[in-house]
Amino acid sequence: MKKLKQIAIQIKQEFEVFRLVSKHKQTPLIAKLLLGLAIGYILMPFDLIPDFIPIIGQLDDLVIVPFLVYLALKMIPNPIMEECRKQVSL
């Protein structure tokens, strides 16, 4: 149970870091767009690939969102990420 609480805290901190990064003035526009697309995809009331299609329907959520976040994080310079992580850890 303690491990789950720790993971939940980490996830909450990462979301806060992503929020700060997306508002940072030096974050590249394409990275901001990719993060926005990832959030939009999660909040979208329908799926691009319906869930009733076996395997592929469920995998799209597990593949598309992490891929968009991964691409965005690769485009964000390390000093910006470090600065935002410091703000969250304070």
MODELLER restraints for C-alpha pairs under 7 A, 6 or more apart:
rsr = mdl.restraints
at = mdl.atoms
rsr.add(forms.Gaussian(group=physical.xy_distance, feature=features.Distance(at['CA:13:A'], at['CA:88:A']), mean=6.65, stdev=0.5))
rsr.add(forms.Gaussian(group=physical.xy_distance, feature=features.Distance(at['CA:16:A'], at['CA:88:A']), mean=6.80, stdev=0.5))
rsr.add(forms.Gaussian(group=physical.xy_distance, feature=features.Distance(at['CA:17:A'], at['CA:84:A']), mean=5.67, stdev=0.5))
rsr.add(forms.Gaussian(group=physical.xy_distance, feature=features.Distance(at['CA:17:A'], at['CA:85:A']), mean=5.83, stdev=0.5))
rsr.add(forms.Gaussian(group=physical.xy_distance, feature=features.Distance(at['CA:17:A'], at['CA:88:A']), mean=6.47, stdev=0.5))
rsr.add(forms.Gaussian(group=physical.xy_distance, feature=features.Distance(at['CA:20:A'], at['CA:84:A']), mean=6.02, stdev=0.5))
rsr.add(forms.Gaussian(group=physical.xy_distance, feature=features.Distance(at['CA:21:A'], at['CA:27:A']), mean=6.56, stdev=0.5))
rsr.add(forms.Gaussian(group=physical.xy_distance, feature=features.Distance(at['CA:21:A'], at['CA:81:A']), mean=6.81, stdev=0.5))
rsr.add(forms.Gaussian(group=physical.xy_distance, feature=features.Distance(at['CA:21:A'], at['CA:84:A']), mean=6.34, stdev=0.5))
rsr.add(forms.Gaussian(group=physical.xy_distance, feature=features.Distance(at['CA:22:A'], at['CA:32:A']), mean=5.26, stdev=0.5))
rsr.add(forms.Gaussian(group=physical.xy_distance, feature=features.Distance(at['CA:27:A'], at['CA:76:A']), mean=6.02, stdev=0.5))
rsr.add(forms.Gaussian(group=physical.xy_distance, feature=features.Distance(at['CA:28:A'], at['CA:76:A']), mean=6.65, stdev=0.5))
rsr.add(forms.Gaussian(group=physical.xy_distance, feature=features.Distance(at['CA:31:A'], at['CA:72:A']), mean=4.32, stdev=0.5))
rsr.add(forms.Gaussian(group=physical.xy_distance, feature=features.Distance(at['CA:31:A'], at['CA:75:A']), mean=5.97, stdev=0.5))
rsr.add(forms.Gaussian(group=physical.xy_distance, feature=features.Distance(at['CA:31:A'], at['CA:76:A']), mean=6.60, stdev=0.5))
rsr.add(forms.Gaussian(group=physical.xy_distance, feature=features.Distance(at['CA:34:A'], at['CA:68:A']), mean=5.68, stdev=0.5))
rsr.add(forms.Gaussian(group=physical.xy_distance, feature=features.Distance(at['CA:34:A'], at['CA:69:A']), mean=6.77, stdev=0.5))
rsr.add(forms.Gaussian(group=physical.xy_distance, feature=features.Distance(at['CA:34:A'], at['CA:72:A']), mean=5.57, stdev=0.5))
rsr.add(forms.Gaussian(group=physical.xy_distance, feature=features.Distance(at['CA:35:A'], at['CA:68:A']), mean=6.72, stdev=0.5))
rsr.add(forms.Gaussian(group=physical.xy_distance, feature=features.Distance(at['CA:35:A'], at['CA:69:A']), mean=5.86, stdev=0.5))
rsr.add(forms.Gaussian(group=physical.xy_distance, feature=features.Distance(at['CA:35:A'], at['CA:72:A']), mean=6.19, stdev=0.5))
rsr.add(forms.Gaussian(group=physical.xy_distance, feature=features.Distance(at['CA:38:A'], at['CA:65:A']), mean=5.07, stdev=0.5))
rsr.add(forms.Gaussian(group=physical.xy_distance, feature=features.Distance(at['CA:38:A'], at['CA:68:A']), mean=5.79, stdev=0.5))
rsr.add(forms.Gaussian(group=physical.xy_distance, feature=features.Distance(at['CA:38:A'], at['CA:69:A']), mean=6.50, stdev=0.5))
rsr.add(forms.Gaussian(group=physical.xy_distance, feature=features.Distance(at['CA:49:A'], at['CA:57:A']), mean=5.39, stdev=0.5))
rsr.add(forms.Gaussian(group=physical.xy_distance, feature=features.Distance(at['CA:49:A'], at['CA:60:A']), mean=6.83, stdev=0.5))
rsr.add(forms.Gaussian(group=physical.xy_distance, feature=features.Distance(at['CA:50:A'], at['CA:57:A']), mean=5.21, stdev=0.5))
rsr.add(forms.Gaussian(group=physical.xy_distance, feature=features.Distance(at['CA:51:A'], at['CA:57:A']), mean=3.93, stdev=0.5))
rsr.add(forms.Gaussian(group=physical.xy_distance, feature=features.Distance(at['CA:51:A'], at['CA:58:A']), mean=5.47, stdev=0.5))
